[in-house]
Amino acid sequence: MRGRLILICVATLGVATALALAMPDSRAAPSVALLEADDAEAALKRATRESQLAETRAARLSAEAEAATEAATRTASEAAALAARIQQSEADIEIARARLTIARQQRAAVTARLAAKRVPTARLAAALQTVARRPLALSALQPGSLKDVVHVRAVLDGAVPQIAARTAGLKAELDRGRALEAQAAAAVEQMRGSEAALRQRRAQLAALEQQQRIASRTARGAALREAERALALAEEARDLDGLVDKLGEVAALRQELAALPGPVLRPENLAAALPPEAAPAPSSAASSPPPRDFQLPVQGRTLAGFGSKRASGLAATGLTLAPAKDAQVVAPARGRVAFAGAYRGFGRIVIIEHDGGWTSLVTGLAMVEVAVGDSVIGGSPLGRATGGTEPVTIELRQDGKPVNPLQYLR
């Protein structure tokens, strides 16, 4: 009995000591901006899905770049693949931040439970230590009957299994806390690795974009004139809807001009020519397919969906997303940049014309990396998001009429 009591005493004393040492974190906590505890699980699922999608896009675009025979097509695919890798790194950082938040939250719960058991466990260890060191003969000489001593020993004999079980439970809690601390440390290391990859990929994209700008300087004359025309239309438009409508009129006119017949045929061939009224008209949006491989321009939590009520009481004509600061913004689909720059009340925006009367509008950019007249593919880098309190909005329009972008996501 005495030997068992000494062993239990030592075990309990060890647990009490470990409890005292386990209260503060043994590692210095890095200064990492954590997520809200209630949002961590949802953020982890969303970021994991976004990382997988970005990785798939990057692989597809890299394959397209390798298979491209034209330099311009290859460069565009390479830039889009790098942008997808950047978005993958951003999602991986969000994954690590969510895992760190969850681990810290669980670690705090374990610490709170251990704190509640710290004082009684320490008292129990001290009492057991005193009893274990006191000989039975000395206890018999103290005031009181030997019957009381026997009674105490009997109580202890029945309590020892309970003490052993609870000691094992406390040890399991301590092991759980150490495991959570290791998970948090792994999440921090993952975040640091993702941040390093993000910096490297951004540098690669900047170098590639610099090469593109140098290669396209000779063809910038017409683009500059078109950019000046777009700015003039922006000054004339009453609001953003008016700007999109005006740009749509210009795009429709450009398509009509492109669809005009070539040189007049010789008289002997006039019979084979179509009469003017039979000439094919530009395809209408009702019969034209939506942009292929449509994707959201930036990663982030959805703040407002299509059709939701805005503060003004009007229905939202697009999606509002909450990206991270400086998050990569990409083109939602293949098209031609119709407007790129600051617009009153909306910060920096990009408007892209797609085939068949489709138009996409992206707002909330801190920096724009495209110019009017540029041809883009789905995933081409457009710029960086402001982030913070400034959301990014994406609108998709069909002949000027807003439609729900989520219906056309790949």
C-alpha positions as a Markdown table, in Angstrom:
| # | Residue | x | y | z |
|---|---|---|---|---|
| 1 | Met | 0.0 | 0.0 | 0.0 |
| 2 | Arg | 2.8 | 2.4 | 0.9 |
| 3 | Gly | 4.7 | 1.7 | -2.3 |
| 4 | Arg | 1.6 | 2.3 | -4.4 |
| 5 | Leu | 0.9 | 5.5 | -2.5 |
| 6 | Ile | 4.4 | 6.8 | -3.2 |
| 7 | Leu | 4.1 | 6.0 | -6.9 |
| 8 | Ile | 0.7 | 7.8 | -7.1 |
| 9 | Cys | 2.2 | 10.7 | -5.2 |
| 10 | Val | 5.1 | 11.0 | -7.6 |
| 11 | Ala | 2.8 | 10.8 | -10.6 |
| 12 | Thr | 0.4 | 13.4 | -9.2 |
| 13 | Leu | 3.3 | 15.7 | -8.3 |
| 14 | Gly | 4.7 | 15.4 | -11.8 |
| 15 | Val | 1.3 | 16.3 | -13.3 |
| 16 | Ala | 0.9 | 19.2 | -11.0 |
| 17 | Thr | 4.4 | 20.5 | -12.0 |
| 18 | Ala | 3.5 | 20.0 | -15.6 |
| 19 | Leu | 0.3 | 21.9 | -15.1 |
| 20 | Ala | 2.2 | 24.8 | -13.6 |
| 21 | Leu | 4.6 | 24.9 | -16.6 |
| 22 | Ala | 1.9 | 24.4 | -19.2 |
| 23 | Met | -0.2 | 27.5 | -18.4 |
| 24 | Pro | 1.8 | 29.8 | -20.6 |
| 25 | Asp | 2.8 | 28.8 | -24.1 |
| 26 | Ser | 6.3 | 27.4 | -24.2 |
| 27 | Arg | 7.1 | 29.1 | -27.5 |
| 28 | Ala | 6.9 | 32.8 | -28.1 |
| 29 | Ala | 3.7 | 33.4 | -30.1 |
| 30 | Pro | 4.4 | 35.0 | -33.5 |
| 31 | Ser | 2.6 | 38.2 | -34.4 |
| 32 | Val | 0.1 | 36.7 | -36.9 |
| 33 | Ala | -3.2 | 38.3 | -37.7 |
| 34 | Leu | -5.7 | 35.6 | -36.8 |
| 35 | Leu | -9.2 | 35.1 | -38.1 |
| 36 | Glu | -12.4 | 35.4 | -36.1 |
| 37 | Ala | -12.9 | 32.2 | -34.2 |
| 38 | Asp | -16.4 | 31.7 | -35.6 |
| 39 | Asp | -15.2 | 32.2 | -39.2 |
| 40 | Ala | -12.1 | 29.9 | -39.1 |
| 41 | Glu | -13.8 | 26.7 | -40.1 |
| 42 | Ala | -15.6 | 28.3 | -43.0 |
| 43 | Ala | -12.5 | 30.1 | -44.1 |
| 44 | Leu | -10.5 | 26.9 | -44.0 |
| 45 | Lys | -13.0 | 25.1 | -46.3 |
| 46 | Arg | -13.2 | 28.0 | -48.7 |
| 47 | Ala | -9.5 | 28.6 | -48.9 |
| 48 | Thr | -8.8 | 24.9 | -49.4 |
| 49 | Arg | -11.3 | 24.8 | -52.3 |
| 50 | Glu | -9.8 | 28.0 | -53.8 |
| 51 | Ser | -6.3 | 26.6 | -53.5 |
| 52 | Gln | -7.2 | 23.5 | -55.4 |
| 53 | Leu | -9.0 | 25.4 | -58.1 |
| 54 | Ala | -6.1 | 27.8 | -58.5 |
| 55 | Glu | -3.6 | 24.9 | -58.7 |
| 56 | Thr | -5.8 | 23.3 | -61.4 |
| 57 | Arg | -6.0 | 26.5 | -63.4 |
| 58 | Ala | -2.2 | 27.0 | -63.2 |
| 59 | Ala | -1.6 | 23.5 | -64.5 |
| 60 | Arg | -4.0 | 24.0 | -67.4 |
| 61 | Leu | -2.6 | 27.5 | -68.3 |
| 62 | Ser | 1.0 | 26.2 | -68.1 |
| 63 | Ala | 0.1 | 23.4 | -70.5 |
| 64 | Glu | -1.5 | 25.9 | -72.9 |
| 65 | Ala | 1.6 | 28.1 | -72.7 |
| 66 | Glu | 3.9 | 25.1 | -73.6 |
| 67 | Ala | 1.6 | 24.2 | -76.5 |
| 68 | Ala | 1.3 | 27.7 | -77.9 |
| 69 | Thr | 3.0 | 28.5 | -81.2 |
| 70 | Glu | 2.6 | 32.3 | -81.1 |
| 71 | Ala | 4.7 | 34.3 | -78.7 |
| 72 | Ala | 1.9 | 36.6 | -77.6 |
| 73 | Thr | -0.4 | 33.6 | -76.8 |
| 74 | Arg | 2.4 | 31.9 | -74.9 |
| 75 | Thr | 3.2 | 35.0 | -72.9 |
| 76 | Ala | -0.4 | 35.6 | -72.0 |
| 77 | Ser | -0.8 | 32.0 | -70.8 |
| 78 | Glu | 2.4 | 32.2 | -68.8 |
| 79 | Ala | 1.2 | 35.4 | -67.1 |
| 80 | Ala | -2.2 | 33.9 | -66.3 |
| 81 | Ala | -0.5 | 30.7 | -65.0 |
| 82 | Leu | 1.7 | 32.9 | -62.7 |
| 83 | Ala | -1.4 | 34.8 | -61.5 |
| 84 | Ala | -3.1 | 31.5 | -60.7 |
| 85 | Arg | 0.0 | 30.4 | -58.7 |
| 86 | Ile | -0.1 | 33.7 | -56.8 |
| 87 | Gln | -3.8 | 33.1 | -56.0 |
| 88 | Gln | -2.8 | 29.6 | -54.9 |
| 89 | Ser | -0.2 | 31.0 | -52.5 |
| 90 | Glu | -2.8 | 33.5 | -51.2 |
| 91 | Ala | -5.2 | 30.7 | -50.5 |
| 92 | Asp | -2.5 | 28.6 | -48.8 |
| 93 | Ile | -1.7 | 31.6 | -46.5 |
| 94 | Glu | -5.4 | 31.8 | -45.6 |
| 95 | Ile | -5.4 | 28.0 | -44.9 |
| 96 | Ala | -2.5 | 28.4 | -42.6 |
| 97 | Arg | -4.1 | 31.3 | -40.8 |
| 98 | Ala | -7.3 | 29.4 | -40.4 |
| 99 | Arg | -5.5 | 26.3 | -39.0 |
| 100 | Leu | -3.5 | 28.5 | -36.6 |
| 101 | Thr | -6.7 | 30.2 | -35.4 |
| 102 | Ile | -8.4 | 26.8 | -34.8 |
| 103 | Ala | -5.3 | 25.4 | -33.0 |
| 104 | Arg | -5.1 | 28.5 | -30.8 |
| 105 | Gln | -8.8 | 28.4 | -30.0 |
| 106 | Gln | -8.5 | 24.7 | -29.0 |
| 107 | Arg | -5.3 | 25.3 | -27.1 |
| 108 | Ala | -7.0 | 28.1 | -25.1 |
| 109 | Ala | -9.9 | 25.7 | -24.2 |
| 110 | Val | -7.4 | 23.1 | -23.0 |
| 111 | Thr | -5.5 | 25.7 | -21.0 |
| 112 | Ala | -8.7 | 26.9 | -19.4 |
| 113 | Arg | -9.5 | 23.3 | -18.3 |
| 114 | Leu | -6.1 | 22.8 | -17.0 |
| 115 | Ala | -6.2 | 26.0 | -15.1 |
| 116 | Ala | -9.3 | 24.9 | -13.3 |
| 117 | Lys | -7.6 | 21.7 | -12.2 |
| 118 | Arg | -4.3 | 23.3 | -11.3 |
| 119 | Val | -4.9 | 24.3 | -7.7 |
| 120 | Pro | -6.8 | 21.2 | -6.5 |
| 121 | Thr | -4.2 | 19.0 | -8.2 |
| 122 | Ala | -1.3 | 20.8 | -6.5 |
| 123 | Arg | -3.1 | 20.5 | -3.1 |
| 124 | Leu | -3.7 | 16.8 | -3.6 |
| 125 | Ala | -0.1 | 16.2 | -4.6 |
| 126 | Ala | 1.1 | 18.0 | -1.4 |
| 127 | Ala | -1.3 | 16.0 | 0.8 |
| 128 | Leu | -0.3 | 12.7 | -0.7 |
| 129 | Gln | 3.4 | 13.6 | -0.4 |
| 130 | Thr | 2.9 | 14.4 | 3.3 |
| 131 | Val | 1.0 | 11.1 | 4.0 |
| 132 | Ala | 3.5 | 9.1 | 2.0 |
| 133 | Arg | 6.5 | 10.4 | 4.1 |
| 134 | Arg | 4.8 | 10.0 | 7.5 |
| 135 | Pro | 5.5 | 6.6 | 9.1 |
| 136 | Leu | 2.5 | 4.7 | 10.5 |
| 137 | Ala | 4.0 | 4.6 | 14.0 |
| 138 | Leu | 4.2 | 8.4 | 14.1 |
| 139 | Ser | 0.6 | 8.6 | 13.1 |
| 140 | Ala | -0.3 | 6.3 | 16.0 |
| 141 | Leu | 1.4 | 8.6 | 18.5 |
| 142 | Gln | -0.7 | 11.6 | 17.4 |
| 143 | Pro | -3.9 | 12.6 | 19.2 |
| 144 | Gly | -6.8 | 10.4 | 18.1 |
| 145 | Ser | -7.3 | 6.7 | 18.0 |
| 146 | Leu | -5.6 | 4.3 | 15.8 |
| 147 | Lys | -9.0 | 3.6 | 14.4 |
| 148 | Asp | -9.0 | 7.0 | 12.7 |
| 149 | Val | -5.7 | 6.2 | 11.1 |
| 150 | Val | -7.0 | 2.9 | 9.8 |
| 151 | His | -10.1 | 4.7 | 8.5 |
| 152 | Val | -8.0 | 7.3 | 6.6 |
| 153 | Arg | -5.8 | 4.5 | 5.2 |
| 154 | Ala | -9.0 | 2.7 | 4.0 |
| 155 | Val | -10.3 | 5.8 | 2.4 |
| 156 | Leu | -7.0 | 6.4 | 0.7 |
| 157 | Asp | -7.0 | 2.8 | -0.5 |
| 158 | Gly | -10.3 | 3.4 | -2.2 |
| 159 | Ala | -9.2 | 6.8 | -3.5 |
| 160 | Val | -6.0 | 5.7 | -5.1 |
| 161 | Pro | -7.6 | 4.1 | -8.2 |
| 162 | Gln | -9.7 | 7.3 | -8.7 |
| 163 | Ile | -6.5 | 9.5 | -8.3 |
| 164 | Ala | -4.7 | 7.3 | -10.8 |
| 165 | Ala | -7.5 | 7.6 | -13.3 |
| 166 | Arg | -7.8 | 11.4 | -13.0 |
| 167 | Thr | -4.0 | 11.7 | -13.2 |
| 168 | Ala | -4.1 | 9.8 | -16.5 |
| 169 | Gly | -6.8 | 12.1 | -17.7 |
| 170 | Leu | -4.8 | 15.2 | -16.8 |
| 171 | Lys | -1.8 | 13.7 | -18.6 |
| 172 | Ala | -3.9 | 13.2 | -21.7 |
| 173 | Glu | -5.0 | 16.9 | -21.5 |
| 174 | Leu | -1.4 | 17.9 | -21.3 |
| 175 | Asp | -0.5 | 15.8 | -24.3 |
| 176 | Arg | -3.4 | 17.3 | -26.2 |
| 177 | Gly | -2.2 | 20.8 | -25.4 |
| 178 | Arg | 1.3 | 19.9 | -26.6 |
| 179 | Ala | -0.1 | 18.5 | -29.9 |
| 180 | Leu | -2.1 | 21.6 | -30.5 |
| 181 | Glu | 0.9 | 23.7 | -29.9 |
| 182 | Ala | 2.8 | 21.7 | -32.5 |
| 183 | Gln | 0.0 | 22.1 | -34.9 |
| 184 | Ala | 0.1 | 25.9 | -34.4 |
| 185 | Ala | 3.9 | 25.9 | -35.0 |
| 186 | Ala | 3.4 | 23.9 | -38.2 |
| 187 | Ala | 0.7 | 26.3 | -39.4 |
| 188 | Val | 3.1 | 29.2 | -38.8 |
| 189 | Glu | 5.9 | 27.5 | -40.8 |
| 190 | Gln | 3.4 | 26.8 | -43.6 |
| 191 | Met | 2.4 | 30.4 | -43.6 |
| 192 | Arg | 6.0 | 31.6 | -43.8 |
| 193 | Gly | 6.6 | 29.2 | -46.7 |
| 194 | Ser | 3.5 | 30.4 | -48.6 |
| 195 | Glu | 4.5 | 34.0 | -48.1 |
| 196 | Ala | 8.0 | 33.3 | -49.5 |
| 197 | Ala | 6.4 | 31.6 | -52.5 |
| 198 | Leu | 4.0 | 34.5 | -53.0 |
| 199 | Arg | 6.8 | 37.0 | -53.0 |
| 200 | Gln | 8.8 | 35.0 | -55.5 |
| 201 | Arg | 5.8 | 34.5 | -57.9 |
| 202 | Arg | 4.9 | 38.2 | -57.7 |
| 203 | Ala | 8.5 | 39.1 | -58.7 |
| 204 | Gln | 8.3 | 36.6 | -61.6 |
| 205 | Leu | 5.0 | 38.1 | -62.8 |
| 206 | Ala | 6.4 | 41.7 | -62.5 |
| 207 | Ala | 9.4 | 40.7 | -64.7 |
| 208 | Leu | 7.1 | 39.0 | -67.2 |
| 209 | Glu | 4.8 | 42.0 | -67.4 |
| 210 | Gln | 7.8 | 44.3 | -67.9 |
| 211 | Gln | 8.8 | 42.2 | -70.9 |
| 212 | Gln | 5.3 | 42.5 | -72.2 |
| 213 | Arg | 5.3 | 46.2 | -71.9 |
| 214 | Ile | 8.7 | 46.5 | -73.7 |
| 215 | Ala | 7.5 | 44.3 | -76.5 |
| 216 | Ser | 4.2 | 46.2 | -77.0 |
| 217 | Arg | 5.7 | 49.7 | -77.0 |
| 218 | Thr | 5.7 | 49.9 | -80.8 |
| 219 | Ala | 2.0 | 49.1 | -81.0 |
| 220 | Arg | 0.8 | 51.6 | -78.3 |
| 221 | Gly | -0.1 | 54.5 | -80.6 |
| 222 | Ala | -3.6 | 53.2 | -81.4 |
| 223 | Ala | -4.1 | 52.0 | -77.9 |
| 224 | Leu | -3.3 | 55.4 | -76.5 |
| 225 | Arg | -5.9 | 57.0 | -78.8 |
| 226 | Glu | -8.5 | 54.5 | -77.7 |
| 227 | Ala | -7.7 | 55.1 | -74.0 |
| 228 | Glu | -8.2 | 58.8 | -74.5 |
| 229 | Arg | -11.6 | 58.0 | -76.1 |
| 230 | Ala | -12.5 | 55.8 | -73.1 |
| 231 | Leu | -11.6 | 58.6 | -70.7 |
| 232 | Ala | -13.7 | 61.1 | -72.7 |
| 233 | Leu | -16.7 | 58.7 | -72.5 |
| 234 | Ala | -16.1 | 58.4 | -68.7 |
| 235 | Glu | -16.4 | 62.1 | -68.4 |
| 236 | Glu | -19.6 | 62.2 | -70.4 |
| 237 | Ala | -21.3 | 59.3 | -68.6 |
| 238 | Arg | -23.6 | 60.2 | -65.7 |
| 239 | Asp | -22.8 | 57.1 | -63.7 |
| 240 | Leu | -21.1 | 53.7 | -64.0 |
| 241 | Asp | -24.2 | 52.2 | -65.7 |
| 242 | Gly | -24.0 | 55.0 | -68.3 |
| 243 | Leu | -20.3 | 54.3 | -68.8 |
| 244 | Val | -20.9 | 50.6 | -69.5 |
| 245 | Asp | -23.7 | 51.5 | -71.9 |
| 246 | Lys | -21.6 | 53.9 | -73.8 |
| 247 | Leu | -18.7 | 51.5 | -74.0 |
| 248 | Gly | -21.2 | 48.9 | -75.2 |
| 249 | Glu | -22.4 | 51.2 | -78.0 |
| 250 | Val | -18.8 | 51.7 | -79.1 |
| 251 | Ala | -18.2 | 48.0 | -79.0 |
| 252 | Ala | -21.3 | 47.3 | -81.0 |
| 253 | Leu | -20.3 | 49.9 | -83.6 |
| 254 | Arg | -16.8 | 48.3 | -83.8 |
| 255 | Gln | -18.4 | 44.9 | -84.4 |
| 256 | Glu | -20.7 | 46.3 | -87.1 |
| 257 | Leu | -17.8 | 47.8 | -88.8 |
| 258 | Ala | -15.9 | 44.6 | -88.7 |
| 259 | Ala | -18.9 | 42.7 | -90.1 |
| 260 | Leu | -19.2 | 45.1 | -93.1 |
| 261 | Pro | -18.6 | 43.4 | -96.5 |
| 262 | Gly | -15.3 | 43.9 | -98.3 |
| 263 | Pro | -14.7 | 45.6 | -101.6 |
| 264 | Val | -17.7 | 45.9 | -104.0 |
| 265 | Leu | -17.9 | 42.9 | -106.3 |
| 266 | Arg | -17.7 | 43.1 | -110.1 |
| 267 | Pro | -21.0 | 43.4 | -111.9 |
| 268 | Glu | -20.8 | 39.8 | -113.2 |
| 269 | Asn | -20.6 | 38.6 | -109.7 |
| 270 | Leu | -23.4 | 40.7 | -108.2 |
| 271 | Ala | -25.9 | 37.8 | -108.6 |
| 272 | Ala | -23.9 | 35.7 | -106.3 |
| 273 | Ala | -23.8 | 38.4 | -103.6 |
| 274 | Leu | -26.2 | 38.6 | -100.8 |
| 275 | Pro | -28.7 | 41.5 | -100.9 |
| 276 | Pro | -28.1 | 44.1 | -98.1 |
| 277 | Glu | -31.2 | 43.0 | -96.2 |
| 278 | Ala | -30.0 | 39.4 | -96.2 |
| 279 | Ala | -26.6 | 40.2 | -94.7 |
| 280 | Pro | -26.0 | 38.5 | -91.4 |
| 281 | Ala | -26.6 | 40.8 | -88.4 |
| 282 | Pro | -24.3 | 40.8 | -85.4 |
| 283 | Ser | -25.2 | 37.9 | -83.1 |
| 284 | Ser | -27.5 | 38.9 | -80.3 |
| 285 | Ala | -26.8 | 38.2 | -76.7 |
| 286 | Ala | -29.9 | 36.0 | -76.5 |
| 287 | Ser | -28.3 | 33.5 | -78.9 |
| 288 | Ser | -24.7 | 34.0 | -78.0 |
| 289 | Pro | -23.1 | 31.7 | -75.4 |
| 290 | Pro | -21.6 | 33.2 | -72.2 |
| 291 | Pro | -17.9 | 33.7 | -71.9 |
| 292 | Arg | -16.0 | 30.5 | -71.7 |
| 293 | Asp | -14.2 | 29.4 | -68.5 |
| 294 | Phe | -15.7 | 32.3 | -66.5 |
| 295 | Gln | -14.2 | 32.7 | -63.1 |
| 296 | Leu | -14.3 | 35.1 | -60.2 |
| 297 | Pro | -11.6 | 37.8 | -60.4 |
| 298 | Val | -10.3 | 37.5 | -56.9 |
| 299 | Gln | -10.5 | 35.1 | -53.9 |
| 300 | Gly | -12.3 | 36.0 | -50.8 |
| 301 | Arg | -15.4 | 35.8 | -48.7 |
| 302 | Thr | -18.7 | 36.8 | -50.3 |
| 303 | Leu | -20.1 | 39.9 | -48.7 |
| 304 | Ala | -23.2 | 40.4 | -50.9 |
| 305 | Gly | -24.7 | 38.1 | -53.6 |
| 306 | Phe | -26.4 | 39.0 | -56.8 |
| 307 | Gly | -29.8 | 40.5 | -56.2 |
| 308 | Ser | -29.3 | 41.2 | -52.5 |
| 309 | Lys | -30.5 | 44.5 | -51.1 |
| 310 | Arg | -27.8 | 47.2 | -50.9 |
| 311 | Ala | -27.8 | 50.1 | -48.4 |
| 312 | Ser | -29.5 | 52.2 | -51.0 |
| 313 | Gly | -32.4 | 49.8 | -51.1 |
| 314 | Leu | -31.6 | 48.7 | -54.7 |
| 315 | Ala | -30.8 | 45.2 | -55.6 |
| 316 | Ala | -27.1 | 44.4 | -56.2 |
| 317 | Thr | -26.2 | 43.9 | -59.8 |
| 318 | Gly | -23.1 | 41.7 | -59.1 |
| 319 | Leu | -21.1 | 40.0 | -56.4 |
| 320 | Thr | -19.2 | 41.7 | -53.7 |
| 321 | Leu | -16.1 | 39.9 | -52.4 |
| 322 | Ala | -13.8 | 40.6 | -49.4 |
| 323 | Pro | -10.2 | 39.9 | -50.6 |
| 324 | Ala | -7.0 | 40.1 | -48.7 |
| 325 | Lys | -4.9 | 43.3 | -49.0 |
| 326 | Asp | -3.0 | 43.3 | -52.3 |
| 327 | Ala | -4.7 | 40.1 | -53.5 |
| 328 | Gln | -4.2 | 39.2 | -57.1 |
| 329 | Val | -7.1 | 40.2 | -59.4 |
| 330 | Val | -7.5 | 38.4 | -62.7 |
| 331 | Ala | -9.7 | 38.7 | -65.8 |
| 332 | Pro | -12.9 | 36.6 | -65.4 |
| 333 | Ala | -12.8 | 35.5 | -69.0 |
| 334 | Arg | -11.3 | 36.1 | -72.4 |
| 335 | Gly | -12.0 | 39.5 | -73.9 |
| 336 | Arg | -10.7 | 43.0 | -74.7 |
| 337 | Val | -10.1 | 45.8 | -72.2 |
| 338 | Ala | -12.6 | 48.6 | -72.9 |
| 339 | Phe | -11.8 | 50.7 | -69.8 |
| 340 | Ala | -9.0 | 50.6 | -67.2 |
| 341 | Gly | -8.4 | 53.3 | -64.6 |
| 342 | Ala | -10.0 | 55.4 | -61.9 |
| 343 | Tyr | -13.7 | 56.2 | -62.1 |
| 344 | Arg | -15.5 | 58.6 | -59.7 |
| 345 | Gly | -16.8 | 56.9 | -56.6 |
| 346 | Phe | -15.6 | 53.5 | -57.6 |
| 347 | Gly | -11.8 | 53.7 | -57.4 |
| 348 | Arg | -9.9 | 51.9 | -60.1 |
| 349 | Ile | -12.0 | 49.7 | -62.3 |
| 350 | Val | -11.6 | 47.5 | -65.3 |
| 351 | Ile | -14.3 | 46.8 | -68.0 |
| 352 | Ile | -13.8 | 43.9 | -70.4 |
| 353 | Glu | -15.7 | 43.3 | -73.6 |
| 354 | His | -16.4 | 39.7 | -74.4 |
| 355 | Asp | -17.8 | 38.2 | -77.6 |
| 356 | Gly | -21.5 | 38.2 | -78.3 |
| 357 | Gly | -22.4 | 41.4 | -76.4 |
| 358 | Trp | -21.1 | 40.2 | -73.0 |
| 359 | Thr | -19.3 | 42.6 | -70.6 |
| 360 | Ser | -17.7 | 42.2 | -67.3 |
| 361 | Leu | -16.9 | 44.9 | -64.8 |
| 362 | Val | -14.4 | 44.6 | -61.9 |
| 363 | Thr | -14.1 | 47.4 | -59.3 |
| 364 | Gly | -12.1 | 47.8 | -56.1 |
| 365 | Leu | -8.6 | 47.7 | -57.5 |
| 366 | Ala | -5.6 | 49.4 | -55.9 |
| 367 | Met | -3.5 | 49.0 | -58.9 |
| 368 | Val | -4.3 | 48.4 | -62.6 |
| 369 | Glu | -1.8 | 46.5 | -64.8 |
| 370 | Val | -3.7 | 46.5 | -68.1 |
| 371 | Ala | -4.6 | 49.2 | -70.6 |
| 372 | Val | -7.4 | 50.0 | -72.9 |
| 373 | Gly | -7.2 | 47.8 | -76.0 |
| 374 | Asp | -5.3 | 44.9 | -74.3 |
| 375 | Ser | -6.5 | 41.4 | -75.2 |
| 376 | Val | -6.8 | 39.2 | -72.1 |
| 377 | Ile | -7.6 | 35.6 | -71.5 |
| 378 | Gly | -9.4 | 34.1 | -68.5 |
| 379 | Gly | -7.0 | 34.4 | -65.6 |
| 380 | Ser | -4.8 | 37.2 | -67.1 |
| 381 | Pro | -3.6 | 39.5 | -64.3 |
| 382 | Leu | -5.5 | 42.8 | -64.1 |
| 383 | Gly | -3.9 | 44.3 | -60.9 |
| 384 | Arg | -4.1 | 44.1 | -57.2 |
| 385 | Ala | -7.1 | 44.5 | -54.8 |
| 386 | Thr | -7.2 | 47.3 | -52.3 |
| 387 | Gly | -8.4 | 44.9 | -49.6 |
| 388 | Gly | -9.2 | 45.9 | -46.1 |
| 389 | Thr | -12.5 | 47.7 | -46.0 |
| 390 | Glu | -12.5 | 48.1 | -49.8 |
| 391 | Pro | -14.3 | 45.1 | -51.4 |
| 392 | Val | -14.0 | 43.9 | -55.0 |
| 393 | Thr | -17.2 | 43.7 | -57.1 |
| 394 | Ile | -17.7 | 41.7 | -60.2 |
| 395 | Glu | -20.6 | 42.3 | -62.6 |
| 396 | Leu | -21.5 | 40.3 | -65.7 |
| 397 | Arg | -23.8 | 41.9 | -68.3 |
| 398 | Gln | -25.5 | 40.6 | -71.4 |
| 399 | Asp | -26.3 | 43.4 | -73.8 |
| 400 | Gly | -26.1 | 45.8 | -70.8 |
| 401 | Lys | -28.4 | 43.8 | -68.6 |
| 402 | Pro | -26.9 | 42.4 | -65.4 |
| 403 | Val | -26.9 | 38.6 | -64.9 |
| 404 | Asn | -25.8 | 36.4 | -62.0 |
| 405 | Pro | -22.1 | 35.6 | -62.5 |
| 406 | Leu | -22.4 | 32.4 | -60.4 |
| 407 | Gln | -24.5 | 30.8 | -63.1 |
| 408 | Tyr | -21.5 | 30.8 | -65.5 |
| 409 | Leu | -18.7 | 29.8 | -63.2 |
| 410 | Arg | -16.7 | 26.9 | -64.5 |
